[in-house]
Amino acid sequence: MIDRLEKEIDMLERHLTVLKMVNDNEPIGIVKMSNETGYPHHKIRYSLRVLEEEELIEPSSQGAISTEQTAEFLGELDEKLDVMAERLHGMKE
């Protein structure tokens, strides 16, 4: 059970890394993201697909770009992560 949670956290971390790279360096392609993060191309591609399905990025001929929803999502991210961290901390007690 905990192993699955750890894998989900790893995947979320990768998705957020990719999203922040797109937001900060748009347009940006898979090769550049892979080179800068060390993640294999197929994992970057999967993260891009997930982020596109969530409408947080969209493809362009030069690479991935952010959408109108990206800034709002990133603006709320710290608060949402804090809430999750508090819930996890509460499970320890």
C-alpha positions, 0 to 999 in steps of 0.5 A: 500500500505504501509502495503505491503511494511512493510511486504516485508521489514520484510520478506527481513530482515528475509531472510538476517538474515537467509543468514548471519547465514548460511554464518557465521555458515555453515552448520546450521539447521532450529532448531538452526536458529529458536532458535537463531533468535526467528523466527518460524521453518516454517518462517526459512524454507520458507526463506531457500527455497527462498534463495535456489531458488536464488542460495545463499544457498544449502542444505547439510546433516548437514544443509544449506551451502553457495554457490559461489554466496553468497559472491558476493551478500553479498559484494554488499548488503550494496550498494544496500540497500543504493540506496533503502534507498535514493529512499525512502528518496526521496519520502518524499520530 
